[in-house]
């Protein structure tokens, strides 16, 4: 896990891998799973703290991947816009 984070933080992973695999596939799957869990907890009248924890748990991963994309060399401007939109979408929803 430490090397996973370090590779992305230090820019050792290309923007295509960061965008397509880490952001769109893994990030979207993780966010949908945790949003589903948060909704399930909410429907079971769980304390709101647990619902918020489940919903916001992927936020550190999301911030790591988006910041890694933004610092990646030679990434297209469109990728920057899509990654920022993706981050806002999953934090708000």
N, C-alpha and C positions, 0 to 999 in steps of 0.2 A: 504494500500500500504506500509505503514511504517513497519508493522509486516512482510509482505512478504519479504521485503529486509532484515530486521533484522534477520529473521529466517535463511535465506540463508547465510548471512554474518557471523553469529556466529556458523554455522555448525549444526543447529538444524534439518536440512532436510537430509535424507539419500541420498547416491549417486545414488541409483536406480531412485528415484523420480527426482532428479536433472538431471540425464542423459536422461532418457526416456521421461518424461513429459515436464520438463522445457526446456531442450536443443533441443531434436529431434522433439517433437510435437509443442510446443508453439514457440520456437525459430525459427525453420524452417518456420513455417507458417507466423510469423511476418516478417522475412527477405524476404520471397517470396512476401508478400504483399507490403512491402516498395520498393523492387526492381521493382516490377510491376508499382508502382506509379511513381518511378523515371524514368522509361522508358517511361511511358505515358507523363510525364512532358517534357522529352527530345524530344519526337515526336511532341509535341505542341510548340516547340521552346521557352520553359520557360527559364528564366535566369538560368545559370549554378549553381548559389548559391542555388536555390530551389531544383534543381536536386540532388546536393550533400547532402543537408540537408535531403531530403527524403531517400536517400540511406544510410546515416550514422546515422540516428535517432535511429535505434535499437542497435547501438554499446554499449551504457552503459549497457543495459540488457544482451547482449552477454558476455561482460566482467565480469559482476556479476556472471552469471551462470557458466562460464568456471572457474573463480577463485574459486567459491564455490566447484566445482567438484574437482579441484586440491587440495583443503584443506580438503576435506572429508576423514574421516578415512576409512581404509580397502577397498579402491576402487582399482579395477584391473588396471594394467598398460595399458592394451588395451584401457580402457575408457579414460585415460589421452591422449593417442595419438589421438584417434578419436575426442575428444573434441577440441584439439588444431587444428587438420586438419579442423574441422567444422568451427572454428572461422576464420581461415585464408581464407577458401573458401568463406565465406559470406562477409568478408571485401573486398577481392579482386574482387569478382564477384559482 
